[in-house]
Amino acid sequence: MLAVLTALYDRAPERIHGYDLMKETGLKSGSLYPLLMRMTERGLLSSEWCEPSAPGRPPRHAYRLTASGLALAREVKSDPRAFGLSGAKA
């Protein structure tokens, strides 16, 4: 979750597509999309469908941090050890 929080925080308030998050975080789709769903259910992310960027392309979900998600990301970045992340880059 840390990599996703960081990627979204660094690009806030921009919306980010799941594919772009996979490239930024290195997570595979089988790990990333369930995580995004859990974070959305917990109120940390908002998601919305975006129209295709080109004809014939499917619509895609885009994600961004909610106010709660931004607050959590700030906390993690300010004191990673409080979250059991000693030595980790947040």
Phi and psi in radians as a Rosetta constraint file:
Dihedral C 1 N 2 CA 2 C 2 CIRCULARHARMONIC -1.038 0.35
Dihedral N 2 CA 2 C 2 N 3 CIRCULARHARMONIC -0.777 0.35
Dihedral C 2 N 3 CA 3 C 3 CIRCULARHARMONIC -1.109 0.35
Dihedral N 3 CA 3 C 3 N 4 CIRCULARHARMONIC -0.683 0.35
Dihedral C 3 N 4 CA 4 C 4 CIRCULARHARMONIC -1.209 0.35
Dihedral N 4 CA 4 C 4 N 5 CIRCULARHARMONIC -0.792 0.35
Dihedral C 4 N 5 CA 5 C 5 CIRCULARHARMONIC -0.993 0.35
Dihedral N 5 CA 5 C 5 N 6 CIRCULARHARMONIC -0.801 0.35
Dihedral C 5 N 6 CA 6 C 6 CIRCULARHARMONIC -1.117 0.35
Dihedral N 6 CA 6 C 6 N 7 CIRCULARHARMONIC -0.803 0.35
Dihedral C 6 N 7 CA 7 C 7 CIRCULARHARMONIC -1.071 0.35
Dihedral N 7 CA 7 C 7 N 8 CIRCULARHARMONIC -0.763 0.35
Dihedral C 7 N 8 CA 8 C 8 CIRCULARHARMONIC -1.228 0.35
Dihedral N 8 CA 8 C 8 N 9 CIRCULARHARMONIC -0.679 0.35
Dihedral C 8 N 9 CA 9 C 9 CIRCULARHARMONIC -1.121 0.35
Dihedral N 9 CA 9 C 9 N 10 CIRCULARHARMONIC -0.755 0.35
Dihedral C 9 N 10 CA 10 C 10 CIRCULARHARMONIC -1.136 0.35
Dihedral N 10 CA 10 C 10 N 11 CIRCULARHARMONIC -0.382 0.35
Dihedral C 10 N 11 CA 11 C 11 CIRCULARHARMONIC -1.967 0.35
Dihedral N 11 CA 11 C 11 N 12 CIRCULARHARMONIC 0.157 0.35
Dihedral C 11 N 12 CA 12 C 12 CIRCULARHARMONIC -1.106 0.35
Dihedral N 12 CA 12 C 12 N 13 CIRCULARHARMONIC 2.518 0.35
Dihedral C 12 N 13 CA 13 C 13 CIRCULARHARMONIC -1.601 0.35
Dihedral N 13 CA 13 C 13 N 14 CIRCULARHARMONIC 0.272 0.35
Dihedral C 13 N 14 CA 14 C 14 CIRCULARHARMONIC -1.065 0.35
Dihedral N 14 CA 14 C 14 N 15 CIRCULARHARMONIC 2.547 0.35
Dihedral C 14 N 15 CA 15 C 15 CIRCULARHARMONIC -1.500 0.35
Dihedral N 15 CA 15 C 15 N 16 CIRCULARHARMONIC 2.530 0.35
Dihedral C 15 N 16 CA 16 C 16 CIRCULARHARMONIC -2.243 0.35
Dihedral N 16 CA 16 C 16 N 17 CIRCULARHARMONIC 2.355 0.35
Dihedral C 16 N 17 CA 17 C 17 CIRCULARHARMONIC -1.341 0.35
Dihedral N 17 CA 17 C 17 N 18 CIRCULARHARMONIC 2.666 0.35
Dihedral C 17 N 18 CA 18 C 18 CIRCULARHARMONIC -0.986 0.35
Dihedral N 18 CA 18 C 18 N 19 CIRCULARHARMONIC -0.717 0.35
Dihedral C 18 N 19 CA 19 C 19 CIRCULARHARMONIC -1.050 0.35
Dihedral N 19 CA 19 C 19 N 20 CIRCULARHARMONIC -0.732 0.35
Dihedral C 19 N 20 CA 20 C 20 CIRCULARHARMONIC -1.141 0.35
Dihedral N 20 CA 20 C 20 N 21 CIRCULARHARMONIC -0.645 0.35
Dihedral C 20 N 21 CA 21 C 21 CIRCULARHARMONIC -1.141 0.35
Dihedral N 21 CA 21 C 21 N 22 CIRCULARHARMONIC -0.654 0.35
Dihedral C 21 N 22 CA 22 C 22 CIRCULARHARMONIC -1.059 0.35
Dihedral N 22 CA 22 C 22 N 23 CIRCULARHARMONIC -0.767 0.35
Dihedral C 22 N 23 CA 23 C 23 CIRCULARHARMONIC -1.143 0.35
Dihedral N 23 CA 23 C 23 N 24 CIRCULARHARMONIC -0.715 0.35
Dihedral C 23 N 24 CA 24 C 24 CIRCULARHARMONIC -1.265 0.35
Dihedral N 24 CA 24 C 24 N 25 CIRCULARHARMONIC -0.643 0.35
Dihedral C 24 N 25 CA 25 C 25 CIRCULARHARMONIC -1.682 0.35
Dihedral N 25 CA 25 C 25 N 26 CIRCULARHARMONIC -0.370 0.35
Dihedral C 25 N 26 CA 26 C 26 CIRCULARHARMONIC 1.415 0.35
Dihedral N 26 CA 26 C 26 N 27 CIRCULARHARMONIC 0.051 0.35
Dihedral C 26 N 27 CA 27 C 27 CIRCULARHARMONIC -1.342 0.35
Dihedral N 27 CA 27 C 27 N 28 CIRCULARHARMONIC 2.540 0.35
Dihedral C 27 N 28 CA 28 C 28 CIRCULARHARMONIC -1.464 0.35
Dihedral N 28 CA 28 C 28 N 29 CIRCULARHARMONIC 2.770 0.35
Dihedral C 28 N 29 CA 29 C 29 CIRCULARHARMONIC -1.017 0.35
Dihedral N 29 CA 29 C 29 N 30 CIRCULARHARMONIC -0.625 0.35
Dihedral C 29 N 30 CA 30 C 30 CIRCULARHARMONIC -1.140 0.35
Dihedral N 30 CA 30 C 30 N 31 CIRCULARHARMONIC -0.371 0.35
Dihedral C 30 N 31 CA 31 C 31 CIRCULARHARMONIC -1.699 0.35
Dihedral N 31 CA 31 C 31 N 32 CIRCULARHARMONIC -0.726 0.35
Dihedral C 31 N 32 CA 32 C 32 CIRCULARHARMONIC -1.179 0.35
Dihedral N 32 CA 32 C 32 N 33 CIRCULARHARMONIC -0.894 0.35
Dihedral C 32 N 33 CA 33 C 33 CIRCULARHARMONIC -1.146 0.35
Dihedral N 33 CA 33 C 33 N 34 CIRCULARHARMONIC -0.695 0.35
Dihedral C 33 N 34 CA 34 C 34 CIRCULARHARMONIC -1.093 0.35
Dihedral N 34 CA 34 C 34 N 35 CIRCULARHARMONIC -0.640 0.35
Dihedral C 34 N 35 CA 35 C 35 CIRCULARHARMONIC -1.117 0.35
Dihedral N 35 CA 35 C 35 N 36 CIRCULARHARMONIC -0.771 0.35
Dihedral C 35 N 36 CA 36 C 36 CIRCULARHARMONIC -1.065 0.35
Dihedral N 36 CA 36 C 36 N 37 CIRCULARHARMONIC -0.692 0.35
Dihedral C 36 N 37 CA 37 C 37 CIRCULARHARMONIC -1.128 0.35
Dihedral N 37 CA 37 C 37 N 38 CIRCULARHARMONIC -0.760 0.35
Dihedral C 37 N 38 CA 38 C 38 CIRCULARHARMONIC -1.130 0.35
Dihedral N 38 CA 38 C 38 N 39 CIRCULARHARMONIC -0.729 0.35
Dihedral C 38 N 39 CA 39 C 39 CIRCULARHARMONIC -1.130 0.35
Dihedral N 39 CA 39 C 39 N 40 CIRCULARHARMONIC -0.635 0.35
Dihedral C 39 N 40 CA 40 C 40 CIRCULARHARMONIC -1.168 0.35
Dihedral N 40 CA 40 C 40 N 41 CIRCULARHARMONIC -0.785 0.35
Dihedral C 40 N 41 CA 41 C 41 CIRCULARHARMONIC -1.069 0.35
Dihedral N 41 CA 41 C 41 N 42 CIRCULARHARMONIC -0.556 0.35
Dihedral C 41 N 42 CA 42 C 42 CIRCULARHARMONIC -1.494 0.35
Dihedral N 42 CA 42 C 42 N 43 CIRCULARHARMONIC 0.020 0.35
Dihedral C 42 N 43 CA 43 C 43 CIRCULARHARMONIC 1.431 0.35
Dihedral N 43 CA 43 C 43 N 44 CIRCULARHARMONIC 0.244 0.35
Dihedral C 43 N 44 CA 44 C 44 CIRCULARHARMONIC -1.513 0.35
Dihedral N 44 CA 44 C 44 N 45 CIRCULARHARMONIC -0.439 0.35
Dihedral C 44 N 45 CA 45 C 45 CIRCULARHARMONIC -2.222 0.35
Dihedral N 45 CA 45 C 45 N 46 CIRCULARHARMONIC 2.690 0.35
Dihedral C 45 N 46 CA 46 C 46 CIRCULARHARMONIC -2.010 0.35
Dihedral N 46 CA 46 C 46 N 47 CIRCULARHARMONIC 2.615 0.35
Dihedral C 46 N 47 CA 47 C 47 CIRCULARHARMONIC -2.362 0.35
Dihedral N 47 CA 47 C 47 N 48 CIRCULARHARMONIC 2.653 0.35
Dihedral C 47 N 48 CA 48 C 48 CIRCULARHARMONIC -2.644 0.35
Dihedral N 48 CA 48 C 48 N 49 CIRCULARHARMONIC 2.698 0.35
Dihedral C 48 N 49 CA 49 C 49 CIRCULARHARMONIC -1.383 0.35
Dihedral N 49 CA 49 C 49 N 50 CIRCULARHARMONIC 2.406 0.35
Dihedral C 49 N 50 CA 50 C 50 CIRCULARHARMONIC -1.991 0.35
Dihedral N 50 CA 50 C 50 N 51 CIRCULARHARMONIC 2.487 0.35
Dihedral C 50 N 51 CA 51 C 51 CIRCULARHARMONIC -1.115 0.35
Dihedral N 51 CA 51 C 51 N 52 CIRCULARHARMONIC 2.634 0.35
Dihedral C 51 N 52 CA 52 C 52 CIRCULARHARMONIC -1.034 0.35
Dihedral N 52 CA 52 C 52 N 53 CIRCULARHARMONIC 2.542 0.35
Dihedral C 52 N 53 CA 53 C 53 CIRCULARHARMONIC -1.409 0.35
Dihedral N 53 CA 53 C 53 N 54 CIRCULARHARMONIC -0.298 0.35
Dihedral C 53 N 54 CA 54 C 54 CIRCULARHARMONIC -2.548 0.35
Dihedral N 54 CA 54 C 54 N 55 CIRCULARHARMONIC 2.645 0.35
Dihedral C 54 N 55 CA 55 C 55 CIRCULARHARMONIC -0.996 0.35
Dihedral N 55 CA 55 C 55 N 56 CIRCULARHARMONIC 2.453 0.35
Dihedral C 55 N 56 CA 56 C 56 CIRCULARHARMONIC 1.488 0.35
Dihedral N 56 CA 56 C 56 N 57 CIRCULARHARMONIC -0.096 0.35
Dihedral C 56 N 57 CA 57 C 57 CIRCULARHARMONIC -1.619 0.35
Dihedral N 57 CA 57 C 57 N 58 CIRCULARHARMONIC 2.586 0.35
Dihedral C 57 N 58 CA 58 C 58 CIRCULARHARMONIC -1.361 0.35
Dihedral N 58 CA 58 C 58 N 59 CIRCULARHARMONIC 2.731 0.35
Dihedral C 58 N 59 CA 59 C 59 CIRCULARHARMONIC -1.141 0.35
Dihedral N 59 CA 59 C 59 N 60 CIRCULARHARMONIC 2.712 0.35
Dihedral C 59 N 60 CA 60 C 60 CIRCULARHARMONIC -2.288 0.35
Dihedral N 60 CA 60 C 60 N 61 CIRCULARHARMONIC 2.705 0.35
Dihedral C 60 N 61 CA 61 C 61 CIRCULARHARMONIC -1.406 0.35
Dihedral N 61 CA 61 C 61 N 62 CIRCULARHARMONIC 2.503 0.35
Dihedral C 61 N 62 CA 62 C 62 CIRCULARHARMONIC -2.195 0.35
Dihedral N 62 CA 62 C 62 N 63 CIRCULARHARMONIC 2.513 0.35
Dihedral C 62 N 63 CA 63 C 63 CIRCULARHARMONIC -2.142 0.35
Dihedral N 63 CA 63 C 63 N 64 CIRCULARHARMONIC 2.630 0.35
Dihedral C 63 N 64 CA 64 C 64 CIRCULARHARMONIC -2.687 0.35
Dihedral N 64 CA 64 C 64 N 65 CIRCULARHARMONIC 2.780 0.35
Dihedral C 64 N 65 CA 65 C 65 CIRCULARHARMONIC -1.268 0.35
Dihedral N 65 CA 65 C 65 N 66 CIRCULARHARMONIC 2.453 0.35
Dihedral C 65 N 66 CA 66 C 66 CIRCULARHARMONIC -1.432 0.35
Dihedral N 66 CA 66 C 66 N 67 CIRCULARHARMONIC 3.127 0.35
Dihedral C 66 N 67 CA 67 C 67 CIRCULARHARMONIC -1.025 0.35
Dihedral N 67 CA 67 C 67 N 68 CIRCULARHARMONIC -0.698 0.35
Dihedral C 67 N 68 CA 68 C 68 CIRCULARHARMONIC -1.145 0.35
Dihedral N 68 CA 68 C 68 N 69 CIRCULARHARMONIC -0.711 0.35
Dihedral C 68 N 69 CA 69 C 69 CIRCULARHARMONIC -1.139 0.35
Dihedral N 69 CA 69 C 69 N 70 CIRCULARHARMONIC -0.713 0.35
Dihedral C 69 N 70 CA 70 C 70 CIRCULARHARMONIC -1.088 0.35
Dihedral N 70 CA 70 C 70 N 71 CIRCULARHARMONIC -0.742 0.35
Dihedral C 70 N 71 CA 71 C 71 CIRCULARHARMONIC -1.097 0.35
Dihedral N 71 CA 71 C 71 N 72 CIRCULARHARMONIC -0.760 0.35
Dihedral C 71 N 72 CA 72 C 72 CIRCULARHARMONIC -1.116 0.35
Dihedral N 72 CA 72 C 72 N 73 CIRCULARHARMONIC -0.775 0.35
Dihedral C 72 N 73 CA 73 C 73 CIRCULARHARMONIC -1.060 0.35
Dihedral N 73 CA 73 C 73 N 74 CIRCULARHARMONIC -0.720 0.35
Dihedral C 73 N 74 CA 74 C 74 CIRCULARHARMONIC -1.084 0.35
Dihedral N 74 CA 74 C 74 N 75 CIRCULARHARMONIC -0.757 0.35
Dihedral C 74 N 75 CA 75 C 75 CIRCULARHARMONIC -1.068 0.35
Dihedral N 75 CA 75 C 75 N 76 CIRCULARHARMONIC -0.812 0.35
Dihedral C 75 N 76 CA 76 C 76 CIRCULARHARMONIC -1.097 0.35
Dihedral N 76 CA 76 C 76 N 77 CIRCULARHARMONIC -0.751 0.35
Dihedral C 76 N 77 CA 77 C 77 CIRCULARHARMONIC -1.175 0.35
Dihedral N 77 CA 77 C 77 N 78 CIRCULARHARMONIC -0.596 0.35
Dihedral C 77 N 78 CA 78 C 78 CIRCULARHARMONIC -1.376 0.35
Dihedral N 78 CA 78 C 78 N 79 CIRCULARHARMONIC -0.542 0.35
Dihedral C 78 N 79 CA 79 C 79 CIRCULARHARMONIC -2.577 0.35
Dihedral N 79 CA 79 C 79 N 80 CIRCULARHARMONIC 1.305 0.35
Dihedral C 79 N 80 CA 80 C 80 CIRCULARHARMONIC -1.036 0.35
Dihedral N 80 CA 80 C 80 N 81 CIRCULARHARMONIC -0.512 0.35
Dihedral C 80 N 81 CA 81 C 81 CIRCULARHARMONIC -1.137 0.35
Dihedral N 81 CA 81 C 81 N 82 CIRCULARHARMONIC -0.510 0.35
Dihedral C 81 N 82 CA 82 C 82 CIRCULARHARMONIC -1.140 0.35
Dihedral N 82 CA 82 C 82 N 83 CIRCULARHARMONIC -0.305 0.35
Dihedral C 82 N 83 CA 83 C 83 CIRCULARHARMONIC -1.909 0.35
Dihedral N 83 CA 83 C 83 N 84 CIRCULARHARMONIC 0.297 0.35
Dihedral C 83 N 84 CA 84 C 84 CIRCULARHARMONIC 1.270 0.35
Dihedral N 84 CA 84 C 84 N 85 CIRCULARHARMONIC 0.478 0.35
Dihedral C 84 N 85 CA 85 C 85 CIRCULARHARMONIC -2.016 0.35
Dihedral N 85 CA 85 C 85 N 86 CIRCULARHARMONIC 0.679 0.35
Dihedral C 85 N 86 CA 86 C 86 CIRCULARHARMONIC -1.000 0.35
Dihedral N 86 CA 86 C 86 N 87 CIRCULARHARMONIC 2.287 0.35
Dihedral C 86 N 87 CA 87 C 87 CIRCULARHARMONIC 1.400 0.35
Dihedral N 87 CA 87 C 87 N 88 CIRCULARHARMONIC -0.126 0.35
Dihedral C 87 N 88 CA 88 C 88 CIRCULARHARMONIC -1.421 0.35
Dihedral N 88 CA 88 C 88 N 89 CIRCULARHARMONIC 2.561 0.35
Dihedral C 88 N 89 CA 89 C 89 CIRCULARHARMONIC -1.521 0.35
Dihedral N 89 CA 89 C 89 N 90 CIRCULARHARMONIC 2.101 0.35
